[in-house]
Amino acid sequence: MNSPRLDELNALPAAEFVRQWGDVFEHSPWVAERCAAQRPFHSVQAMHAAMCAVMQAATESEKLTLIRAHPQLAGKAALRGELTVDSTREQQGAGLDQCSEAEFAELHQLNRAYEARFGFPFILAVKGHNRQSILAAWRARLDNTPTQEFYEALRQIERIALFRLQSRLND
């Protein structure tokens, strides 16, 4: 289905496309910059596939920078209200703003343990999750190898981007 918004984004000058869509991949407008010339996109899925292909073709250093651009779940930035609009909506949708004291304590302990082990924040596309399923996924993924977790973080970033695109283009 070709929505008017998709037609409009296909017609945008490249700089405006990047301005409007450069935050789909958290604080990484280079993804939108590199796929702008691939327009027109005929579906949300086509736009997502193009953006993911750009991300996958990036250097390992760029990928690591992209992973590190993501905020901690229920971390200090969330508590200070410094998340992007998308991240705030996603974390609130999973109930992370309603954690008990014990859940917050465990989340902060998991944040520290995860970052110490992998060198980047735990990333999970939280849509469809609740606090308990997030904590369970977090605990399980701490057993991954650094390589496994690097690629799992990228898979989760792709899912987050898809949810963001769907939300914005299907309003």
Rosetta blueprint (number, residue, H / E / L):
1 M L
2 N L
3 S L
4 P H
5 R H
6 L H
7 D H
8 E H
9 L H
10 N H
11 A H
12 L L
13 P L
14 A H
15 A H
16 E H
17 F H
18 V H
19 R H
20 Q H
21 W H
22 G L
23 D L
24 V L
25 F L
26 E L
27 H L
28 S L
29 P L
30 W H
31 V H
32 A H
33 E H
34 R H
35 C H
36 A H
37 A H
38 Q H
39 R L
40 P L
41 F L
42 H L
43 S L
44 V H
45 Q H
46 A H
47 M H
48 H H
49 A H
50 A H
51 M H
52 C H
53 A H
54 V H
55 M H
56 Q H
57 A H
58 A L
59 T L
60 E H
61 S H
62 E H
63 K H
64 L H
65 T H
66 L H
67 I H
68 R H
69 A L
70 H L
71 P L
72 Q L
73 L L
74 A L
75 G L
76 K H
77 A H
78 A H
79 L H
80 R L
81 G L
82 E L
83 L L
84 T L
85 V H
86 D H
87 S H
88 T H
89 R H
90 E H
91 Q H
92 Q H
93 G H
94 A L
95 G L
96 L H
97 D H
98 Q H
99 C L
100 S L
101 E H
102 A H
103 E H
104 F H
105 A H
106 E H
107 L H
108 H H
109 Q H
110 L H
111 N H
112 R H
113 A H
114 Y H
115 E H
116 A H
117 R H
118 F H
119 G L
120 F L
121 P L
122 F L
123 I L
124 L L
125 A L
126 V L
127 K L
128 G L
129 H L
130 N L
131 R H
132 Q H
133 S H
134 I H
135 L H
136 A H
137 A H
138 W H
139 R H
140 A H
141 R H
142 L L
143 D L
144 N L
145 T L
146 P H
147 T H
148 Q H
149 E H
150 F H
151 Y H
152 E H
153 A H
154 L H
155 R H
156 Q H
157 I H
158 E H
159 R H
160 I H
161 A H
162 L H
163 F H
164 R H
165 L H
166 Q H
167 S H
168 R H
169 L H
170 N L
171 D L
